[in-house]
Every structure is written in C-alpha cells, then in structure tokens.
Amino acid sequence: MIDAGIRTKKVVRYLQNEAGGVENVGFIEQDAHNFVQAHKGNMISSGDAQTLINHFMHLQSEDSNFFYSF
C-alpha cells in the first residue's frame, strides 16, 4: 500500500466496502493510519536515512569543511 502510493483512507474504505460495512472490518481508519505511520517510521529508522547519516559522519571525519545538519 505504501509502496504503491495508495492513501490509507482509500484502502480502509475499500476494505469496509468489501467486508459489508464499517462494523465488519475490525478496526477504524485511525488505527490503519497509526499502523502506516509506525511502519513508515520503522522503514526510515532502520534503512536509508541512518546509512546516509553514517556516511555524512564519515565524510565529516575526513574533511573538516564538510557540514551536515538534520
């Protein structure tokens, strides 16, 4: 869903429709949104962002003129 660029709201509405109503899904839209946000946070914290920060730290240790901020 995240990789495909489909909004959480659209996915939840589709699932509600397929299940025959909001009461049959087992979660609310906010639950789905919270799950997606947590998943995005996990992807960032364990992925490319940390690798990039480590690379910048390495560059800074080799070149005193190199600057980065986040």
C-alpha positions, -999 to 999 in steps of 0.1 A, spaced: 0 0 0 27 25 10 50 15 -19 21 17 -44 12 52 -33 -24 43 -23 -38 65 5 -47 48 38 -82 63 36 -89 47 2 -77 13 14 -98 15 45 -129 25 25 -123 -4 1 -119 -29 29 -151 -16 46 -170 -20 13 -156 -55 7 -165 -65 43 -200 -52 41 -197 -23 64 -176 -4 89 -187 -27 117 -173 -58 99 -137 -46 94 -124 -48 130 -106 -15 130 -112 21 123 -95 44 99 -73 60 127 -60 25 136 -49 20 100 -33 54 98 -14 48 130 -2 15 117 10 30 85 28 59 103 46 34 126 56 13 96 70 44 78 89 53 109 104 18 111 114 19 75 132 52 80 149 44 113 163 11 100 170 20 65 185 46 42 183 75 65 207 60 90 230 49 63 231 84 49 238 99 83 266 74 89 281 83 55 279 121 64 296 114 97 324 96 79 328 124 54 329 150 82 356 130 100 377 131 68 370 167 58 367 194 84 350 217 58 321 192 52 290 202 71 256 185 75 227 191 98 194 172 104 
